[in-house]
Amino acid sequence: MLTILAPAKINLTLEVLGKRQDGYHEVRSIIQAVNLCDSLHFQSGRGIEFASSSPGWVAEESLVSRAASLLRETTGCTKGASIEIEKRIPLLSGLGGDSSDAAAVLRGLNELWGLGLSRDELLELAPRLGSDVAFFLYGGTALVEGRGERVTPLPLLPHRWVVLVIPSVPRTPGKTKRLYSRLNASHFTDGRTTERLVESLKAGGGFTPSLLFNTFENVTLTRSSRLSVYRAHIVKTGATSVHLAGSGPGLFTLLKDKNEAEELYTRVLQQGMECYLTDTATAVEIVE
Ligand code: C5P
Protein backbone atom coordinates (compact mmCIF):
# COMPACT_ATOMS: atom_id res chain seq x y z
CA MET A 1 0.00 0.00 0.00
CA LEU A 2 1.21 3.51 -0.85
CA THR A 3 0.70 6.21 1.78
CA ILE A 4 1.02 9.93 1.03
CA LEU A 5 0.89 12.62 3.70
CA ALA A 6 -1.09 15.76 2.89
CA PRO A 7 0.03 18.65 5.13
CA ALA A 8 -2.08 21.60 6.22
CA LYS A 9 -0.90 25.16 5.55
CA ILE A 10 -0.96 28.58 7.09
CA ASN A 11 -0.47 31.87 5.25
CA LEU A 12 2.38 33.86 6.77
CA THR A 13 1.31 36.72 4.54
CA LEU A 14 -1.80 36.97 2.40
CA GLU A 15 -1.98 40.15 0.36
CA VAL A 16 -4.64 40.79 -2.24
CA LEU A 17 -3.37 43.22 -4.87
CA GLY A 18 -6.64 43.74 -6.74
CA LYS A 19 -9.46 42.18 -8.70
CA ARG A 20 -8.69 40.54 -12.07
CA GLN A 21 -10.63 40.48 -15.32
CA ASP A 22 -11.37 36.76 -14.89
CA GLY A 23 -13.21 37.36 -11.59
CA TYR A 24 -10.38 36.03 -9.42
CA HIS A 25 -8.15 38.23 -7.27
CA GLU A 26 -4.43 38.75 -7.75
CA VAL A 27 -2.68 37.55 -4.60
CA ARG A 28 0.82 37.66 -3.17
CA SER A 29 1.19 35.30 -0.28
CA ILE A 30 3.82 33.32 1.58
CA ILE A 31 2.45 29.95 2.49
CA GLN A 32 3.96 27.59 5.04
CA ALA A 33 3.16 23.88 5.27
CA VAL A 34 2.63 22.49 8.76
CA ASN A 35 2.91 18.94 10.08
CA LEU A 36 -0.79 18.48 10.77
CA CYS A 37 -1.40 15.98 7.98
CA ASP A 38 -4.15 13.90 6.42
CA SER A 39 -2.92 10.43 5.38
CA LEU A 40 -4.01 9.04 2.02
CA HIS A 41 -3.65 5.29 1.53
CA PHE A 42 -3.64 4.15 -2.11
CA GLN A 43 -4.31 0.63 -3.41
CA SER A 44 -4.92 -0.62 -6.94
CA GLY A 45 -8.59 -1.25 -7.63
CA ARG A 46 -11.19 -1.47 -10.37
CA GLY A 47 -12.96 1.90 -10.48
CA ILE A 48 -12.06 4.93 -8.40
CA GLU A 49 -13.22 4.63 -4.82
CA PHE A 50 -12.71 7.03 -1.93
CA ALA A 51 -13.44 6.28 1.71
CA SER A 52 -13.06 8.24 4.91
CA SER A 53 -14.53 7.76 8.34
CA SER A 54 -14.36 11.50 9.03
CA PRO A 55 -17.80 12.88 9.91
CA GLY A 56 -18.98 15.49 7.41
CA TRP A 57 -16.50 14.47 4.71
CA VAL A 58 -18.17 13.53 1.41
CA ALA A 59 -16.05 12.37 -1.55
CA GLU A 60 -18.34 13.99 -4.13
CA GLU A 61 -17.99 17.40 -2.43
CA SER A 62 -14.22 17.08 -2.15
CA LEU A 63 -11.64 18.04 -4.77
CA VAL A 64 -10.15 14.54 -4.50
CA SER A 65 -12.75 13.00 -6.83
CA ARG A 66 -12.12 15.72 -9.40
CA ALA A 67 -8.35 15.26 -9.06
CA ALA A 68 -8.62 11.55 -9.87
CA SER A 69 -10.98 12.15 -12.84
CA LEU A 70 -8.77 14.94 -14.20
CA LEU A 71 -5.69 12.73 -14.06
CA ARG A 72 -7.51 9.95 -15.91
CA GLU A 73 -8.92 12.32 -18.55
CA THR A 74 -5.60 14.02 -19.29
CA THR A 75 -3.46 10.87 -19.40
CA GLY A 76 -6.04 8.45 -20.81
CA CYS A 77 -5.16 6.06 -17.99
CA THR A 78 -7.92 3.53 -17.31
CA LYS A 79 -6.45 2.01 -14.15
CA GLY A 80 -8.45 2.16 -10.93
CA ALA A 81 -7.63 2.84 -7.30
CA SER A 82 -9.13 2.63 -3.89
CA ILE A 83 -8.09 5.53 -1.69
CA GLU A 84 -8.71 5.77 2.03
CA ILE A 85 -8.35 9.21 3.60
CA GLU A 86 -7.57 9.60 7.28
CA LYS A 87 -8.62 13.17 7.96
CA ARG A 88 -6.80 15.08 10.68
CA ILE A 89 -6.97 18.57 9.18
CA PRO A 90 -10.25 20.15 10.29
CA LEU A 91 -12.66 20.70 7.39
CA LEU A 92 -13.32 24.22 6.03
CA SER A 93 -10.96 25.86 8.50
CA GLY A 94 -8.63 27.87 6.20
CA LEU A 95 -5.86 25.28 6.54
CA GLY A 96 -6.15 24.04 2.95
CA GLY A 97 -7.00 20.43 3.85
CA ASP A 98 -9.10 19.67 0.78
CA SER A 99 -6.62 21.31 -1.63
CA SER A 100 -3.78 19.38 0.02
CA ASP A 101 -5.71 16.10 -0.31
CA ALA A 102 -6.29 16.88 -4.02
CA ALA A 103 -2.55 17.49 -4.54
CA ALA A 104 -1.82 14.25 -2.66
CA VAL A 105 -4.19 12.39 -5.00
CA LEU A 106 -2.31 13.78 -8.02
CA ARG A 107 1.03 12.74 -6.47
CA GLY A 108 -0.23 9.38 -5.24
CA LEU A 109 -1.99 8.25 -8.42
CA ASN A 110 0.96 9.47 -10.51
CA GLU A 111 3.09 7.03 -8.53
CA LEU A 112 0.54 4.17 -8.17
CA TRP A 113 -0.32 4.17 -11.86
CA GLY A 114 3.32 4.72 -12.96
CA LEU A 115 2.34 7.76 -15.04
CA GLY A 116 5.74 9.42 -14.68
CA LEU A 117 4.33 12.94 -14.77
CA SER A 118 6.81 15.62 -13.66
CA ARG A 119 6.01 18.26 -11.04
CA ASP A 120 5.60 20.79 -13.88
CA GLU A 121 3.02 18.54 -15.56
CA LEU A 122 1.11 18.12 -12.30
CA LEU A 123 1.32 21.90 -11.80
CA GLU A 124 -0.60 22.39 -15.05
CA LEU A 125 -3.49 20.35 -13.65
CA ALA A 126 -3.54 21.88 -10.16
CA PRO A 127 -5.24 25.25 -10.95
CA ARG A 128 -8.07 23.39 -12.69
CA LEU A 129 -8.93 21.97 -9.28
CA GLY A 130 -8.45 25.07 -7.10
CA SER A 131 -6.16 28.06 -6.64
CA ASP A 132 -4.39 26.61 -3.57
CA VAL A 133 -3.66 23.14 -4.96
CA ALA A 134 -0.37 24.08 -6.69
CA PHE A 135 1.29 25.07 -3.39
CA PHE A 136 0.76 21.55 -2.05
CA LEU A 137 2.87 20.12 -4.88
CA TYR A 138 5.78 21.91 -3.15
CA GLY A 139 5.05 22.18 0.58
CA GLY A 140 7.71 23.81 2.77
CA THR A 141 7.74 27.61 2.52
CA ALA A 142 6.77 29.23 -0.79
CA LEU A 143 5.82 32.49 -2.42
CA VAL A 144 2.48 32.19 -4.18
CA GLU A 145 1.32 34.66 -6.83
CA GLY A 146 -1.26 35.11 -9.60
CA ARG A 147 -4.53 33.59 -8.40
CA GLY A 148 -2.41 31.18 -6.35
CA GLU A 149 -1.10 28.92 -9.10
CA ARG A 150 2.36 30.54 -9.47
CA VAL A 151 4.54 28.99 -6.78
CA THR A 152 8.18 29.84 -6.04
CA PRO A 153 9.84 27.78 -3.29
CA LEU A 154 11.62 29.88 -0.66
CA PRO A 155 14.23 29.03 1.97
CA LEU A 156 12.37 27.34 4.82
CA LEU A 157 11.02 29.51 7.59
CA PRO A 158 13.18 28.94 10.70
CA HIS A 159 11.47 26.13 12.64
CA ARG A 160 8.45 27.18 14.68
CA TRP A 161 5.88 25.40 16.82
CA VAL A 162 2.37 26.15 15.66
CA VAL A 163 -0.66 26.30 17.95
CA LEU A 164 -3.82 26.12 15.84
CA VAL A 165 -7.22 26.98 17.26
CA ILE A 166 -10.45 26.27 15.40
CA PRO A 167 -13.11 28.64 16.75
CA SER A 168 -16.55 27.20 17.07
CA VAL A 169 -18.22 29.35 14.42
CA PRO A 170 -20.24 28.13 11.41
CA ARG A 171 -18.03 26.76 8.61
CA THR A 172 -19.90 26.47 5.34
CA PRO A 173 -18.75 25.53 1.82
CA GLY A 174 -18.18 28.58 -0.40
CA LYS A 175 -16.89 30.71 2.50
CA THR A 176 -13.65 31.61 0.64
CA LYS A 177 -15.60 32.86 -2.35
CA ARG A 178 -17.88 34.90 -0.07
CA LEU A 179 -14.91 36.38 1.75
CA TYR A 180 -13.23 37.43 -1.51
CA SER A 181 -16.48 39.07 -2.60
CA ARG A 182 -16.48 41.19 0.58
CA LEU A 183 -13.12 42.74 -0.28
CA ASN A 184 -12.99 46.32 -1.52
CA ALA A 185 -10.17 48.66 -2.56
CA SER A 186 -9.35 49.45 1.07
CA HIS A 187 -8.28 45.81 1.57
CA PHE A 188 -5.90 45.77 -1.38
CA THR A 189 -2.17 46.20 -0.71
CA ASP A 190 0.91 46.53 -2.92
CA GLY A 191 2.67 43.27 -2.03
CA ARG A 192 5.52 44.96 -0.22
CA THR A 193 4.81 43.25 3.11
CA THR A 194 5.28 39.91 1.39
CA GLU A 195 8.43 41.17 -0.35
CA ARG A 196 9.90 42.11 3.03
CA LEU A 197 9.42 38.59 4.36
CA VAL A 198 10.78 37.07 1.11
CA GLU A 199 13.93 39.20 1.46
CA SER A 200 14.30 38.28 5.11
CA LEU A 201 14.00 34.53 4.37
CA LYS A 202 16.43 34.77 1.44
CA ALA A 203 18.95 36.62 3.59
CA GLY A 204 18.65 33.84 6.20
CA GLY A 205 17.43 36.59 8.47
CA GLY A 206 15.37 36.36 11.59
CA PHE A 207 11.63 36.15 11.56
CA THR A 208 9.42 38.31 13.71
CA PRO A 209 5.64 38.11 14.07
CA SER A 210 5.47 41.74 12.89
CA LEU A 211 6.14 40.38 9.37
CA LEU A 212 2.87 38.41 9.40
CA PHE A 213 -0.12 39.85 7.55
CA ASN A 214 -3.45 38.59 6.25
CA THR A 215 -5.85 41.04 4.60
CA PHE A 216 -8.82 38.77 5.39
CA GLU A 217 -8.32 39.72 9.05
CA ASN A 218 -9.57 43.19 8.10
CA VAL A 219 -12.85 41.59 7.04
CA THR A 220 -13.29 38.83 9.62
CA LEU A 221 -11.61 40.17 12.76
CA THR A 222 -13.75 43.27 13.07
CA ARG A 223 -14.40 44.62 16.54
CA SER A 224 -17.75 42.95 17.07
CA SER A 225 -17.09 39.62 15.33
CA ARG A 226 -17.20 36.31 17.20
CA LEU A 227 -13.82 35.51 15.72
CA SER A 228 -12.21 38.54 17.34
CA VAL A 229 -13.71 37.49 20.68
CA TYR A 230 -11.94 34.15 20.18
CA ARG A 231 -8.71 35.89 19.28
CA ALA A 232 -8.89 38.08 22.36
CA HIS A 233 -9.52 34.97 24.46
CA ILE A 234 -6.46 33.19 23.04
CA VAL A 235 -4.34 36.29 23.69
CA LYS A 236 -5.61 36.33 27.29
CA THR A 237 -4.63 32.65 27.52
CA GLY A 238 -1.02 33.66 26.81
CA ALA A 239 -0.46 33.95 23.05
CA THR A 240 1.20 37.15 21.89
CA SER A 241 0.50 37.23 18.15
CA VAL A 242 -2.60 35.44 16.82
CA HIS A 243 -3.37 35.35 13.09
CA LEU A 244 -6.07 34.09 10.78
CA ALA A 245 -5.20 30.95 8.79
CA GLY A 246 -6.03 31.69 5.14
CA SER A 247 -9.71 32.56 4.91
CA GLY A 248 -10.25 31.21 8.45
CA PRO A 249 -11.83 30.63 10.78
CA GLY A 250 -8.70 28.79 11.99
CA LEU A 251 -6.36 30.96 14.06
CA PHE A 252 -2.67 30.31 14.64
CA THR A 253 0.23 31.46 16.75
CA LEU A 254 3.91 30.67 16.13
CA LEU A 255 6.36 29.93 18.93
CA LYS A 256 10.08 29.19 18.99
CA ASP A 257 10.08 27.39 22.30
CA LYS A 258 8.54 23.92 22.58
CA ASN A 259 7.66 24.21 26.29
CA GLU A 260 5.90 27.53 25.73
CA ALA A 261 3.97 26.02 22.83
CA GLU A 262 2.94 22.99 24.90
CA GLU A 263 1.84 25.20 27.77
CA LEU A 264 -0.25 27.43 25.51
CA TYR A 265 -1.77 24.37 23.79
CA THR A 266 -2.72 22.84 27.16
CA ARG A 267 -4.25 26.09 28.45
CA VAL A 268 -6.29 26.58 25.25
CA LEU A 269 -7.55 22.98 25.47
CA GLN A 270 -8.50 23.53 29.11
CA GLN A 271 -10.63 26.47 27.95
CA GLY A 272 -12.61 23.91 25.91
CA MET A 273 -11.45 25.12 22.49
CA GLU A 274 -10.58 22.84 19.55
CA CYS A 275 -6.81 23.10 19.37
CA TYR A 276 -3.83 21.40 17.66
CA LEU A 277 -0.12 21.56 18.43
CA THR A 278 2.05 21.08 15.37
CA ASP A 279 5.16 22.55 13.75
CA THR A 280 6.40 23.90 10.45
CA ALA A 281 6.99 21.30 7.73
CA THR A 282 9.59 20.76 5.02
CA ALA A 283 8.95 20.41 1.26
CA VAL A 284 7.13 17.39 -0.22
CA GLU A 285 8.67 15.00 -2.75
CA ILE A 286 7.23 14.08 -6.15
CA VAL A 287 7.98 10.60 -7.46
CA GLU A 288 8.13 10.94 -11.27
O1 C5P B 1 -9.76 28.62 -6.75
P1 C5P B 1 -10.84 28.30 -5.79
O2 C5P B 1 -11.91 27.44 -6.42
O3 C5P B 1 -10.35 27.71 -4.52
O4 C5P B 1 -11.52 29.65 -5.40
C1 C5P B 1 -12.79 29.75 -4.80
C2 C5P B 1 -13.32 31.14 -5.09
O5 C5P B 1 -12.56 32.13 -4.37
C3 C5P B 1 -13.23 31.55 -6.54
O6 C5P B 1 -14.39 31.15 -7.24
C4 C5P B 1 -13.14 33.06 -6.46
O7 C5P B 1 -14.42 33.62 -6.30
C5 C5P B 1 -12.37 33.27 -5.15
N1 C5P B 1 -10.94 33.50 -5.40
C6 C5P B 1 -10.53 34.74 -5.85
N2 C5P B 1 -9.18 34.96 -6.07
C7 C5P B 1 -8.28 34.01 -5.85
C8 C5P B 1 -8.68 32.74 -5.38
C9 C5P B 1 -10.02 32.51 -5.15
O8 C5P B 1 -11.34 35.64 -6.07
N3 C5P B 1 -6.98 34.27 -6.06
Residues whose N, C-alpha, C, O or C-beta is under 5 A from the ligand:
A	BS01	C5P	G23 Y24 H25 V27 L129 G130 S131 G146 R147 G148 T176 K177 Y180
